[in-house]
Amino acid sequence: MTHKAGFVSIIGKPNAGKSTLMNGLVGEKISIITPKVQTTRHRIMGILTQPEYQIVFSDTPGIIEPKYKLHGSMMEFVNQSLQDADLVIYITDALDGLNGSEDILNRVKLIQQPVIVLINKIDLVPDQAKVAEIIEAYQQAIQPYAIIPVSALNKFGLDFTLKTIIDKLPEGENFYPEDQLTDKNDRFIAAEIIREKILMRYKEEIPYSVQVEVNEFKEEPHIIRISSEIYVMRETQKQIVIGKGGLALKKVGMAARRDMETFFGKQVFLQMFVKVKENWRDNDRLLKQFGYKEQ
């Protein structure tokens, strides 16, 4: 029996369900998920390995028109994922249809690799005839390799999606060890878990002004000791993140620690410090420090 292996890039507009899709296909929570746009800022690989194949999925930031240098770096991650992809998944929200998708569809038309279009969140569409109309519209617009209606959250259609991907994968050997789930290290995962809790608990500009760095990750036999820094852009934001008497930050820490203990399978001692880095989203030096640009 031939063995298959390849890279699959997942692209789409913000909040289309890219991270939910990758987590569902891999079977593990690799990427953080929140209702807010720009939750995913990096290219994050999720690796699915079975005896017959290995699929390296790339979860990517939602495609946007850059307003900051940070956004430019995020779009570069999307471009990088397309360069080494054997197959591309373009995921779209069924409730949006083709509205506002013209620029992205023009980019998708230029992709040389086979493209699978996933019409996501079909469980939220009351009229299934509308889904058929959307499928026909995408068929006319870009003539993809396949169009599949799915609900990534409910895992509807994911088995068929996986079969379609495997059918189109090239033959080859594994790129990563069988037990590896992602290309990201434990520090990155821990930082993302903290950022997810911040995105979920704060409103207005706070979620988009925050960067989290883990500067110490010490694993001992029965506990992991993690020290992290949360960067915001203004002193007023720092006060909001900390909250009265430190209560808001304490709640973030409790929620983050629970998720970390589930992911790492070990007790976690977590420290968090809030610092101000003005205008870090447009600072090349800080973007390099935070991993958004090459050193």
C-alpha positions as CSV (number, residue, x, y, z in Angstrom):
1,M,0.0,0.0,0.0
2,T,1.4,3.4,-1.0
3,H,1.9,6.0,1.8
4,K,0.8,9.6,1.2
5,A,2.0,12.8,2.8
6,G,1.5,16.5,2.1
7,F,0.8,20.1,3.2
8,V,-2.7,21.5,3.3
9,S,-3.1,25.3,3.7
10,I,-6.4,26.5,5.2
11,I,-7.3,30.1,4.1
12,G,-10.3,32.3,4.3
13,K,-11.7,35.5,5.8
14,P,-11.6,36.3,9.5
15,N,-14.0,34.1,11.6
16,A,-14.8,31.7,8.8
17,G,-13.9,28.8,11.0
18,K,-10.3,28.0,10.0
19,S,-9.0,27.2,13.5
20,T,-12.1,25.2,14.4
21,L,-11.7,23.2,11.2
22,M,-8.1,22.3,11.8
23,N,-8.7,21.3,15.4
24,G,-11.6,19.2,14.2
25,L,-9.5,17.4,11.5
26,V,-6.5,16.9,13.7
27,G,-8.6,15.8,16.7
28,E,-6.8,18.1,19.1
29,K,-7.1,21.7,20.1
30,I,-4.0,23.1,18.5
31,S,-5.2,26.6,17.6
32,I,-7.0,28.9,20.0
33,I,-10.6,29.8,19.1
34,T,-12.6,32.9,20.0
35,P,-15.5,34.8,18.3
36,K,-13.2,37.8,17.7
37,V,-11.5,38.5,14.4
38,Q,-7.7,38.2,14.1
39,T,-7.6,35.5,16.8
40,T,-5.0,33.6,14.7
41,R,-1.9,35.7,14.1
42,H,0.6,33.1,13.1
43,R,0.8,30.2,10.7
44,I,0.2,27.2,13.0
45,M,0.7,23.7,11.8
46,G,-1.5,20.8,13.0
47,I,-0.2,17.3,12.1
48,L,-2.5,14.4,11.5
49,T,-0.6,11.1,11.2
50,Q,-2.1,7.7,10.4
51,P,-0.4,4.5,9.1
52,E,-1.4,5.3,5.6
53,Y,-0.8,9.1,5.5
54,Q,0.4,12.2,7.2
55,I,-1.3,15.6,6.6
56,V,0.3,18.8,7.7
57,F,-2.4,21.4,8.0
58,S,-1.6,25.1,8.2
59,D,-4.1,27.3,10.1
60,T,-3.5,30.8,8.9
61,P,-4.7,34.3,9.8
62,G,-7.9,35.6,8.2
63,I,-7.2,37.5,5.0
64,I,-7.5,41.2,5.6
65,E,-6.3,44.5,4.2
66,P,-3.3,45.4,6.4
67,K,-3.5,48.5,8.6
68,Y,-0.4,47.8,10.7
69,K,2.9,46.2,10.1
70,L,1.6,43.3,12.3
71,H,-1.2,42.7,9.7
72,G,1.4,42.7,6.9
73,S,3.3,40.0,8.7
74,M,0.1,38.0,9.2
75,M,-0.6,38.2,5.5
76,E,2.9,37.0,4.8
77,F,2.2,33.9,6.9
78,V,-0.7,33.2,4.6
79,N,1.5,33.6,1.5
80,Q,4.1,31.3,3.0
81,S,1.5,28.6,3.6
82,L,0.4,28.7,0.0
83,Q,4.0,28.4,-1.3
84,D,4.6,24.9,0.1
85,A,1.0,23.6,-0.1
86,D,0.1,20.5,-2.0
87,L,-3.6,21.3,-1.5
88,V,-5.5,24.5,-0.4
89,I,-8.7,24.6,1.5
90,Y,-10.7,27.8,1.2
91,I,-13.3,28.0,3.9
92,T,-16.2,30.4,3.9
93,D,-19.1,31.3,6.1
94,A,-22.4,30.0,4.6
95,L,-24.2,33.0,6.1
96,D,-22.0,35.4,4.0
97,G,-22.4,33.7,0.7
98,L,-20.1,35.4,-1.8
99,N,-20.7,38.8,-0.3
100,G,-17.5,40.8,0.1
101,S,-15.4,37.9,-1.3
102,E,-14.5,39.2,-4.7
103,D,-10.9,40.2,-3.9
104,I,-10.2,36.9,-2.1
105,L,-11.8,34.9,-4.9
106,N,-9.5,36.6,-7.4
107,R,-6.5,35.5,-5.3
108,V,-7.9,32.0,-5.1
109,K,-8.2,31.8,-8.9
110,L,-4.5,32.3,-9.1
111,I,-3.6,29.4,-6.9
112,Q,-2.0,26.6,-8.9
113,Q,-2.7,23.8,-6.4
114,P,-6.0,22.0,-6.2
115,V,-8.5,24.0,-4.1
116,I,-11.3,22.6,-2.0
117,V,-14.0,25.0,-1.0
118,L,-15.7,24.3,2.3
119,I,-19.1,26.1,2.9
120,N,-19.0,26.3,6.7
121,K,-21.7,26.8,9.3
122,I,-24.4,25.3,7.1
123,D,-26.2,24.3,10.3
124,L,-27.1,28.0,10.8
125,V,-28.7,28.3,7.3
126,P,-32.5,27.6,7.7
127,D,-33.1,27.2,4.0
128,Q,-30.9,24.4,2.6
129,A,-31.8,25.5,-0.9
130,K,-29.7,28.5,-0.1
131,V,-26.7,26.2,0.4
132,A,-27.2,24.7,-3.0
133,E,-27.2,28.3,-4.5
134,I,-23.9,29.1,-2.7
135,I,-22.3,25.9,-4.0
136,E,-23.4,26.7,-7.6
137,A,-22.1,30.3,-7.2
138,Y,-18.7,29.1,-6.1
139,Q,-18.6,26.5,-8.9
140,Q,-19.2,29.2,-11.4
141,A,-16.7,31.7,-9.8
142,I,-13.6,29.5,-9.3
143,Q,-14.3,26.0,-10.5
144,P,-12.5,24.3,-7.5
145,Y,-11.5,20.7,-7.2
146,A,-14.4,20.1,-4.8
147,I,-17.0,22.0,-2.9
148,I,-18.2,20.5,0.4
149,P,-20.8,21.9,2.9
150,V,-19.7,21.5,6.5
151,S,-20.2,22.5,10.1
152,A,-16.7,22.6,11.5
153,L,-18.0,23.2,15.0
154,N,-20.3,20.1,14.9
155,K,-17.8,18.1,12.8
156,F,-20.5,17.6,10.1
157,G,-18.9,16.8,6.8
158,L,-15.3,16.5,8.2
159,D,-15.0,12.8,7.4
160,F,-15.8,13.4,3.8
161,T,-13.5,16.4,3.7
162,L,-10.7,14.3,5.1
163,K,-11.3,11.5,2.5
164,T,-11.3,14.2,-0.3
165,I,-8.0,15.5,1.0
166,I,-6.4,12.1,1.2
167,D,-7.5,11.2,-2.3
168,K,-5.6,14.3,-3.6
169,L,-2.5,14.0,-1.5
170,P,0.8,13.0,-3.2
171,E,2.7,9.9,-2.3
172,G,5.5,10.4,0.1
173,E,7.0,9.7,3.5
174,N,6.2,11.5,6.7
175,F,7.6,15.0,7.3
176,Y,7.3,14.9,11.1
177,P,7.6,12.2,13.8
178,E,4.4,10.1,14.2
179,D,3.7,11.5,17.7
180,Q,4.2,15.2,16.8
181,L,1.0,17.3,16.8
182,T,2.2,20.8,15.8
183,D,5.3,22.7,14.8
184,K,4.9,25.1,17.7
185,N,6.8,24.6,21.0
186,D,5.3,24.5,24.5
187,R,6.1,28.1,25.2
188,F,4.1,29.2,22.1
189,I,1.1,27.0,23.1
190,A,1.1,28.4,26.7
191,A,1.3,32.0,25.4
192,E,-1.6,31.4,23.0
193,I,-3.8,29.9,25.8
194,I,-3.3,33.1,27.9
195,R,-4.1,35.3,24.8
196,E,-7.2,33.2,24.2
197,K,-8.5,33.9,27.7
198,I,-7.8,37.6,27.3
199,L,-9.6,37.7,24.0
200,M,-12.6,36.0,25.6
201,R,-12.7,38.2,28.7
202,Y,-12.0,41.8,27.5
203,K,-13.9,44.1,25.1
204,E,-13.2,46.9,22.7
205,E,-9.5,47.5,21.9
206,I,-7.9,45.3,24.5
207,P,-7.9,42.0,22.6
208,Y,-6.2,43.6,19.5
209,S,-3.6,45.5,21.6
210,V,-2.3,42.5,23.5
211,Q,0.7,40.3,22.9
212,V,1.8,37.5,25.3
213,E,5.3,36.2,25.7
214,V,6.3,33.2,27.9
215,N,9.8,33.9,29.1
216,E,10.2,30.9,31.4
217,F,8.8,27.4,30.9
218,K,10.4,25.0,33.5
219,E,9.1,21.5,33.5
220,E,9.6,19.5,36.7
221,P,8.6,15.9,37.5
222,H,5.1,16.9,38.9
223,I,4.6,20.6,37.9
224,I,5.4,23.1,35.1
225,R,6.4,26.6,36.2
226,I,5.5,29.2,33.7
227,S,6.3,32.9,33.8
228,S,4.7,35.2,31.2
229,E,4.5,38.8,30.2
230,I,1.4,40.4,28.8
231,Y,2.2,43.5,26.6
232,V,-0.4,46.3,26.0
233,M,0.1,49.6,24.2
234,R,-1.1,52.1,26.9
235,E,-1.1,52.5,30.6
236,T,-4.9,52.7,30.7
237,Q,-5.0,49.3,29.0
238,K,-2.7,47.9,31.6
239,Q,-5.0,49.0,34.3
240,I,-8.0,47.4,32.6
241,V,-6.2,44.0,32.1
242,I,-5.1,43.9,35.7
243,G,-8.5,45.1,37.1
244,K,-9.4,46.3,40.5
245,G,-7.3,44.6,43.1
246,G,-5.8,42.4,40.3
247,L,-9.1,40.5,40.1
248,A,-9.5,40.6,36.3
249,L,-5.9,39.3,35.7
250,K,-6.5,36.6,38.4
251,K,-9.5,35.3,36.5
252,V,-7.5,35.1,33.3
253,G,-4.8,33.2,35.1
254,M,-7.2,30.7,36.6
255,A,-8.9,30.0,33.2
256,A,-5.5,29.7,31.4
257,R,-4.0,27.4,34.0
258,R,-6.9,25.0,33.7
259,D,-6.5,24.7,29.9
260,M,-2.7,24.4,30.3
261,E,-3.1,21.5,32.8
262,T,-5.4,19.8,30.4
263,F,-3.1,20.2,27.4
264,F,0.2,19.4,29.2
265,G,-1.2,16.8,31.5
266,K,0.5,18.2,34.5
267,Q,0.0,20.7,37.3
268,V,0.9,24.3,36.2
269,F,2.1,27.2,38.3
270,L,1.5,30.4,36.3
271,Q,2.8,33.9,36.8
272,M,1.7,36.8,34.6
273,F,3.1,40.4,34.5
274,V,1.5,43.2,32.5
275,K,3.8,45.7,30.8
276,V,3.4,48.6,28.3
277,K,5.0,48.5,24.9
278,E,3.7,51.5,23.0
279,N,2.7,50.9,19.4
280,W,4.3,47.5,19.2
281,R,2.1,46.5,16.2
282,D,4.1,48.9,14.0
283,N,7.5,48.4,15.6
284,D,9.8,46.2,13.5
285,R,12.1,45.3,16.4
286,L,9.3,44.2,18.6
287,L,7.6,42.3,15.8
288,K,10.8,40.4,15.4
289,Q,11.0,39.8,19.1
290,F,7.5,38.4,19.1
291,G,8.1,36.1,16.2
292,Y,6.1,38.0,13.5
293,K,9.2,38.8,11.4
294,E,12.4,37.0,10.8
295,Q,15.4,37.9,12.9
